[in-house]
Amino acid sequence: MSRVVLGRATPSQTLRAWCIRVLGTAGRQGPALRRYRASALQCISCAETWPFWRLCRTRETIVAVPPVAPINSNPRLRFGDCLTEVPELRRQFGPFQLAYMDPPFNAGGTRRARQTKGERATGTHAYVDYWGGLDDFLAMLRPRLQVVYEALGPQGSLWLHLDHRAIHDCKVLLDEIFGRSHFAGEIIWVPGNGGKRRNGPSVTHQTILIYAKGDTLIWNGDDPSLREPFADTSLKMHFKNVDSAGRQFRERVINGKSYRYYADAGRRIGSVWLDCPAMSANTPLTNETTGYPTQKPESLLERIVRAATLPGGAVLDPMHGSGTTLAVACRLGRNYAGSDQSSVAHAIATARIAAVHAAQTAAKERAAS
Ligand SMILES: C[S@@+](CC[C@H](N)C(=O)[O-])C[C@H]1O[C@@H](n2cnc3c(N)ncnc32)[C@H](O)[C@@H]1O
């Protein structure tokens, strides 16, 4: 990847302040800098990369990396239509324990990526979300869902993320592909930024359908990310026992069998997820934001990956966008693979995952020294 040195921060300046000053005014500083407005920034010293305006927090020289990363420089990230790329990924890295698929929502129009602190509406073209109608949208999805189905292992699951515009039609589609009895449930995700409507019900949630490939799916219900604290009243009323290790618990007998619940383990969360705000992925104020349109928050994907995969298991995102699923999977010690037909998505995800690998290598080196 060719790099261009942009400059060095003065000792009194944080790198963030430096980059905001330079990139924020790039439009006025002529073509030389404007070229780099959509670039990933890379720190020469620590080699970490921040797509768009995400910055190194040290005071180091930085370089700009052109926005389009070499195509397929990471064999686990394929640039192209998932219809043809997923069978190849399956051959090399499958079968997969989890496939998370977050297609365009059939909302109409095109989606643009934010550059530096600019508006999405005027940013780089990222992908088209127009199919000429629901039937054409479903006709596009059907064969792609089929290749994803085939890429799953026997205990694998597909999580399909859409909104009210197409989710019900896709439920019927998935019933046909997976079999109705393999519908494992749905998550109502409340991003916290939905549109309030005057002339009808507001739309403040999106839906994730979960389908199992076989009769059972990997489900780590005891993972802390799938737990929440018991209500205070419940703790006071029911958790009156303390075991020899000092842990507070309650015991319940259900159908003649005794069950013990520990207060510190928390209770299982429900199917309405309010605690993974979209804002953390979409505001230029957070580190995880890449500027890619409809980027999902890492907290949402972390819970999904933890719920449905085992350490070392393989995770597929056939329409990876900014690479949220894959970056999280990599960070959690899973194998990852994905595809996207947008060159902007491919470049951002490649840089984002390179940053995760670089951070992991640096952590290993620190631990070894
Ligand atoms: C909603 S975005 C995904 C956002 C992603 N989950 C994230 O967190 O950044 C949908 C993505 O699907 C991609 N896409 C659409 N059709 C595709 C296809 N046939 N094959 C691969 N990618 C496709 C688009 O380029 C776009 O990046």
The ligand as a Tripos MOL2 file, in Angstrom:
@<TRIPOS>MOLECULE
LIG
   27    29     1     0     0
SMALL
NO_CHARGES

@<TRIPOS>ATOM
      1 C1        -25.8100   -2.2490    5.1400 C.3       1 LIG1
      2 S1        -24.2310   -2.3330    4.3900 S.3       1 LIG1
      3 C2        -23.3370   -3.3760    5.5180 C.3       1 LIG1
      4 C3        -22.8340   -2.5910    6.7080 C.3       1 LIG1
      5 C4        -21.9580   -3.4120    7.6390 C.3       1 LIG1
      6 N1        -22.7200   -4.3630    8.4210 N.3       1 LIG1
      7 C5        -21.1500   -2.5260    8.5750 C.2       1 LIG1
      8 O1        -21.2290   -2.6520    9.8240 O.co2     1 LIG1
      9 O2        -20.4270   -1.6680    8.0730 O.co2     1 LIG1
     10 C6        -24.5710   -3.4020    3.0490 C.3       1 LIG1
     11 C7        -23.3680   -3.7960    2.2110 C.3       1 LIG1
     12 O3        -23.7680   -4.7910    1.2760 O.3       1 LIG1
     13 C8        -22.9240   -4.6820    0.1570 C.3       1 LIG1
     14 N2        -23.5010   -5.4750   -0.9270 N.ar      1 LIG1
     15 C9        -24.6720   -5.2760   -1.5790 C.ar      1 LIG1
     16 N3        -24.8830   -6.2550   -2.4710 N.ar      1 LIG1
     17 C10       -23.8140   -7.0900   -2.3780 C.ar      1 LIG1
     18 C11       -23.4540   -8.2990   -3.0400 C.ar      1 LIG1
     19 N4        -24.2390   -8.8580   -3.9760 N.pl3     1 LIG1
     20 N5        -22.2930   -8.9110   -2.6980 N.ar      1 LIG1
     21 C12       -21.4830   -8.3610   -1.7600 C.ar      1 LIG1
     22 N6        -21.7760   -7.2220   -1.1070 N.ar      1 LIG1
     23 C13       -22.9330   -6.5930   -1.4070 C.ar      1 LIG1
     24 C14       -22.8580   -3.1910   -0.0750 C.3       1 LIG1
     25 O4        -21.7600   -2.8320   -0.8690 O.3       1 LIG1
     26 C15       -22.7720   -2.6770    1.3610 C.3       1 LIG1
     27 O5        -21.4300   -2.4760    1.7470 O.3       1 LIG1
@<TRIPOS>BOND
     1     1     2 1
     2     2     3 1
     3     2    10 1
     4     3     4 1
     5     4     5 1
     6     5     6 1
     7     5     7 1
     8     7     8 2
     9     7     9 1
    10    10    11 1
    11    11    12 1
    12    11    26 1
    13    12    13 1
    14    13    14 1
    15    13    24 1
    16    14    15 ar
    17    14    23 ar
    18    15    16 ar
    19    16    17 ar
    20    17    18 ar
    21    17    23 ar
    22    18    19 1
    23    18    20 ar
    24    20    21 ar
    25    21    22 ar
    26    22    23 ar
    27    24    25 1
    28    24    26 1
    29    26    27 1
@<TRIPOS>SUBSTRUCTURE
     1 LIG1         1 GROUP 0 **** ****
